[in-house]
């Protein structure tokens, strides 16, 4: 069948297998074919596609156990994050770390070691994972954790499915008193102002910024920074305290067709960015918002990836080390603005320190942007790659769809060690179109 990631680029003809239990997975894994597991298809590029055997794990989607004293939840890899929230938020529990969509599978979140708006304080998804069970090429299932089989654990978290098939995991949820977020919006007239807000707000649980990536001159990098905390009962009105986990039902809309390629141009993007920034100025200050609106605003627009047209889009996401972040981000944003190829989904976050075998985050700032696929976009992304390398940055494989093996090797000194681990531990049976492109 035709298969792609969320960016709808690239598209491949791939054989998709749909196991229903562990025995089915074992039969697929122990064959002679290479294979890769796939969750809900929310990686943007080709990291969850293998042409001969893409193992669709959504059939293994049971919640297996919950400890109400510790918040530990045991699940199969195909469970969707949104289903966890639906089941446990009414009981006062919420994911410790969540990416920008609730439609990601637990297995996918582990494979990508996803991060959220709270990395500077709580780290990546791995910090909420107590253990993972992984099936190797011989069909053996190994439980690994930060204390046992640590090499497998360290390389599975962020290893993009290249260490084996993730079957089950135990996660810790966070206790919350309400389903509301106390949000503070702070406009920033420039990139420097935005970074100052982030640094001054390192004690905030959540922080994220939308950037107008077409702004230039003294307004380069003007942003809307939003900070967030889980609201307490005392933060709610008297009426809402009676039902603290009841929130307005999110009204979802759907993009019914692919937008024409001319719809996204520098004029429409400039107009959107200016209007969005102006609206943010009117909303600055503190207000209560429901959990869905705060964490997953794009999930309310079903099939929003169709906005970029039938050819799809590429996301560029890098992280720059803290000491190089301001200079590197300024050059990236200046290059994007000069090209007139801005993104209306430009997001900036502050990462905290993290030492991992192959996970994306490191202490510094991460910038993510979407661009519709075109020859101009490919040329621009090559320029952005070069700027990232020049400032000591690296790239997020869960968002990558076109990077070269040479670029990855120059960006990440951990690549040779990861390659060696794959060979030594017989992990090379697990392979994706991305891993082949990147020579992993």
ZAMARGU-4260 file (C-alpha; in steps of 0.2 Angstrom, whole numbers, plus 5000, padded with zeros to 4 digits):
<rodrens>
0) 5000/5000/5000 | 5005/5018/4998 | 5013/5024/5014 | 5020/5040/5021 | 5022/5049/5037
5) 5011/5064/5043 | 5020/5076/5031 | 5014/5065/5017 | 5031/5066/5010 | 5040/5055/5004
10) 5027/5041/4999 | 5032/5023/4997 | 5024/5007/4991 | 5026/4996/5007 | 5020/4980/5013
15) 5010/4983/5029 | 5008/4969/5042 | 4994/4970/5056 | 4998/4958/5070 | 4985/4956/5084
20) 4996/4949/5098 | 5014/4945/5103 | 5014/4929/5093 | 5010/4937/5077 | 5024/4950/5080
25) 5036/4936/5083 | 5031/4927/5067 | 5035/4943/5058 | 5051/4948/5067 | 5059/4930/5065
30) 5057/4930/5047 | 5071/4934/5035 | 5064/4951/5030 | 5070/4967/5038 | 5056/4976/5047
35) 5051/4991/5057 | 5037/4994/5069 | 5024/5008/5066 | 5012/5016/5078 | 4999/5029/5073
40) 5009/5036/5058 | 5013/5053/5067 | 5032/5054/5063 | 5033/5067/5049 | 5044/5057/5037
45) 5049/5039/5033 | 5056/5033/5050 | 5041/5021/5052 | 5041/5013/5034 | 5050/4998/5028
50) 5046/4992/5011 | 5046/4974/5014 | 5038/4974/5032 | 5030/4988/5041 | 5023/4981/5057
55) 5007/4991/5061 | 5006/4990/5080 | 4989/4998/5083 | 4981/4981/5086 | 4991/4979/5102
60) 4982/4993/5111 | 4977/4987/5128 | 4979/4995/5145 | 4986/4982/5156 | 4987/4989/5174
65) 4987/5004/5184 | 4994/5008/5202 | 4983/5022/5209 | 4997/5025/5223 | 5011/5028/5211
70) 5002/5033/5195 | 5011/5019/5185 | 5002/5014/5170 | 5006/4998/5160 | 5001/4998/5142
75) 5004/4989/5125 | 5014/4999/5113 | 4999/5003/5101 | 4989/5013/5115 | 4986/5031/5109
80) 4991/5045/5121 | 4973/5053/5119 | 4965/5037/5125 | 4976/5037/5141 | 4970/5055/5144
85) 4952/5050/5141 | 4953/5036/5153 | 4964/5044/5167 | 4962/5063/5167 | 4944/5061/5175
90) 4953/5051/5189 | 4966/5065/5192 | 4981/5059/5181 | 4989/5067/5166 | 5005/5062/5155
95) 5021/5067/5163 | 5027/5072/5146 | 5017/5075/5130 | 5022/5081/5112 | 5011/5093/5102
100) 4998/5079/5097 | 4988/5067/5108 | 4987/5055/5092 | 5004/5048/5095 | 5006/5030/5101
105) 5016/5025/5116 | 5028/5015/5106 | 5031/5030/5094 | 5033/5041/5109 | 5046/5030/5116
110) 5055/5027/5099 | 5056/5045/5096 | 5059/5050/5115 | 5047/5064/5112 | 5048/5080/5121
115) 5035/5093/5126 | 5033/5111/5133 | 5041/5105/5149 | 5058/5098/5144 | 5068/5112/5153
120) 5060/5106/5169 | 5055/5087/5167 | 5065/5081/5153 | 5059/5070/5138 | 5047/5055/5138
125) 5061/5043/5145 | 5060/5052/5162 | 5042/5045/5163 | 5046/5027/5158 | 5049/5014/5171
130) 5053/5000/5159 | 5050/4994/5141 | 5049/4977/5134 | 5057/4975/5117 | 5057/4960/5105
135) 5073/4956/5097 | 5077/4948/5080 | 5076/4931/5087 | 5059/4934/5095 | 5066/4935/5112
140) 5057/4948/5123 | 5068/4958/5135 | 5063/4970/5148 | 5074/4985/5150 | 5075/5000/5162
145) 5086/5013/5168 | 5093/5000/5180 | 5092/4983/5170 | 5098/4980/5152 | 5102/4998/5152
150) 5111/4998/5135 | 5095/4992/5127 | 5084/5005/5137 | 5096/5019/5132 | 5096/5015/5114
155) 5077/5011/5113 | 5073/5028/5120 | 5076/5039/5105 | 5082/5024/5094 | 5068/5026/5081
160) 5063/5008/5082 | 5080/5002/5077 | 5083/4991/5092 | 5068/4980/5091 | 5049/4980/5092
165) 5042/4989/5107 | 5028/4978/5114 | 5024/4985/5131 | 5029/4999/5143 | 5026/5006/5161
170) 5024/5024/5162 | 5022/5036/5177 | 5007/5049/5175 | 5007/5065/5185 | 4993/5069/5198
175) 4983/5084/5194 | 4968/5093/5203 | 4959/5099/5187 | 4958/5098/5168 | 4963/5116/5167
180) 4979/5126/5163 | 4983/5143/5170 | 4991/5151/5155 | 5001/5167/5154 | 5004/5175/5137
185) 5019/5187/5135 | 5022/5195/5118 | 5041/5197/5113 | 5046/5211/5101 | 5061/5201/5095
190) 5070/5185/5097 | 5081/5192/5111 | 5066/5197/5121 | 5058/5180/5119 | 5074/5171/5125
195) 5075/5183/5140 | 5057/5178/5144 | 5061/5159/5143 | 5077/5162/5154 | 5067/5172/5167
200) 5053/5158/5167 | 5064/5142/5169 | 5053/5138/5185 | 5037/5138/5174 | 5031/5120/5171
205) 5027/5123/5153 | 5034/5136/5141 | 5033/5138/5122 | 5034/5152/5109 | 5026/5154/5092
210) 5037/5164/5081 | 5033/5176/5067 | 5047/5169/5055 | 5044/5182/5042 | 5048/5197/5053
215) 5064/5206/5050 | 5075/5220/5056 | 5073/5224/5074 | 5057/5213/5075 | 5067/5198/5069
220) 5060/5183/5079 | 5045/5192/5087 | 5035/5180/5097 | 5021/5175/5108 | 5028/5166/5123
225) 5015/5156/5133 | 5019/5149/5150 | 5008/5136/5159 | 5004/5127/5175 | 4991/5114/5179
230) 4977/5124/5188 | 4973/5120/5206 | 4955/5119/5213 | 4958/5136/5220 | 4961/5143/5203
235) 4944/5138/5197 | 4927/5147/5198 | 4915/5141/5211 | 4905/5132/5197 | 4920/5124/5189
240) 4926/5117/5206 | 4911/5106/5207 | 4917/5097/5191 | 4936/5101/5190 | 4939/5088/5176
245) 4924/5094/5165 | 4929/5105/5151 | 4920/5112/5135 | 4920/5099/5121 | 4933/5103/5108
250) 4925/5107/5092 | 4934/5098/5078 | 4935/5104/5060 | 4942/5095/5046 | 4952/5100/5030
255) 4941/5092/5017 | 4954/5093/5002 | 4971/5097/4998 | 4975/5116/4997 | 4981/5122/4980
260) 5000/5125/4980 | 4998/5144/4977 | 4988/5146/4993 | 5003/5146/5004 | 5014/5161/4999
265) 5024/5174/5007 | 5010/5186/5006 | 4997/5175/5014 | 5009/5169/5027 | 5014/5187/5031
270) 4996/5192/5033 | 4992/5177/5044 | 5008/5180/5055 | 5004/5198/5057 | 4986/5195/5062
275) 4991/5180/5074 | 5003/5192/5083 | 4991/5206/5084 | 4978/5193/5091 | 4991/5187/5104
280) 4994/5205/5110 | 4975/5206/5114 | 4976/5190/5124 | 4992/5194/5134 | 4991/5191/5153
285) 4984/5176/5163 | 4968/5166/5159 | 4962/5148/5161 | 4962/5137/5146 | 4956/5119/5145
290) 4970/5105/5143 | 4965/5101/5125 | 4967/5119/5119 | 4983/5121/5128 | 4993/5106/5123
295) 4985/5101/5107 | 4978/5116/5097 | 4981/5108/5080 | 4972/5092/5085 | 4956/5101/5083
300) 4959/5103/5064 | 4958/5085/5058 | 4969/5082/5042 | 4978/5099/5044 | 4992/5092/5035
305) 4982/5094/5019 | 4984/5113/5020 | 5001/5111/5012 | 4994/5103/4996 | 4995/5086/4988
310) 5014/5086/4987 | 5015/5087/5006 | 5027/5096/5017 | 5044/5094/5026 | 5047/5099/5044
315) 5063/5106/5049 | 5068/5104/5068 | 5084/5107/5075 | 5091/5110/5093 | 5106/5122/5095
320) 5117/5122/5111 | 5113/5135/5123 | 5129/5146/5120 | 5126/5146/5101 | 5107/5148/5102
325) 5104/5166/5100 | 5117/5168/5085 | 5111/5152/5077 | 5093/5156/5078 | 5095/5173/5072
330) 5104/5167/5056 | 5091/5153/5054 | 5077/5166/5055 | 5085/5179/5044 | 5088/5166/5031
335) 5070/5160/5031 | 5063/5178/5031 | 5075/5183/5016 | 5069/5167/5007 | 5051/5173/5009
340) 5047/5155/5013 | 5041/5157/5031 | 5030/5144/5041 | 5015/5149/5051 | 5018/5134/5062
345) 5035/5141/5069 | 5038/5135/5087 | 5052/5138/5099 | 5056/5129/5115 | 5069/5129/5128
350) 5077/5112/5132 | 5085/5107/5148 | 5101/5097/5150 | 5100/5079/5144 | 5113/5065/5141
355) 5106/5051/5130 | 5113/5037/5119 | 5103/5044/5104 | 5089/5055/5109 | 5087/5072/5101
360) 5087/5085/5115 | 5102/5094/5123 | 5102/5109/5133 | 5098/5124/5122 | 5084/5130/5110
365) 5074/5120/5098 | 5066/5128/5082 | 5053/5119/5072 | 5045/5125/5056 | 5034/5117/5042
370) 5037/5121/5023 | 5027/5114/5008 | 5037/5103/4997 | 5045/5111/4982 | 5062/5114/4974
375) 5064/5130/4983 | 5060/5122/5000 | 5073/5109/4997 | 5086/5122/4993 | 5081/5132/5009
380) 5082/5117/5020 | 5100/5113/5014 | 5104/5131/5019 | 5096/5128/5036 | 5105/5112/5038
385) 5122/5121/5035 | 5118/5135/5048 | 5113/5122/5061 | 5130/5112/5058 | 5140/5128/5059
390) 5132/5132/5076 | 5135/5114/5083 | 5116/5109/5082 | 5108/5093/5078 | 5091/5087/5070
395) 5075/5078/5076 | 5074/5061/5067 | 5055/5060/5071 | 5052/5076/5060 | 5065/5072/5046
400) 5061/5066/5029 | 5075/5072/5018 | 5092/5074/5027 | 5107/5066/5020 | 5118/5053/5029
405) 5133/5065/5028 | 5123/5079/5037 | 5118/5067/5051 | 5135/5061/5053 | 5142/5079/5054
410) 5128/5084/5066 | 5129/5070/5079 | 5145/5063/5086 | 5135/5048/5093 | 5131/5041/5076
415) 5146/5029/5075 | 5142/5022/5093 | 5124/5019/5088 | 5129/5010/5072 | 5141/4999/5082
420) 5128/4995/5095 | 5116/4990/5080 | 5129/4978/5073 | 5135/4970/5090 | 5117/4967/5096
425) 5109/4961/5080 | 5098/4976/5079 | 5101/4978/5060 | 5086/4967/5056 | 5076/4982/5061
430) 5077/4995/5047 | 5067/5009/5040 | 5068/5019/5024 | 5075/5033/5035 | 5088/5022/5043
435) 5094/5016/5026 | 5094/5034/5019 | 5105/5040/5034 | 5116/5025/5034 | 5111/5019/5052
</rodrens>
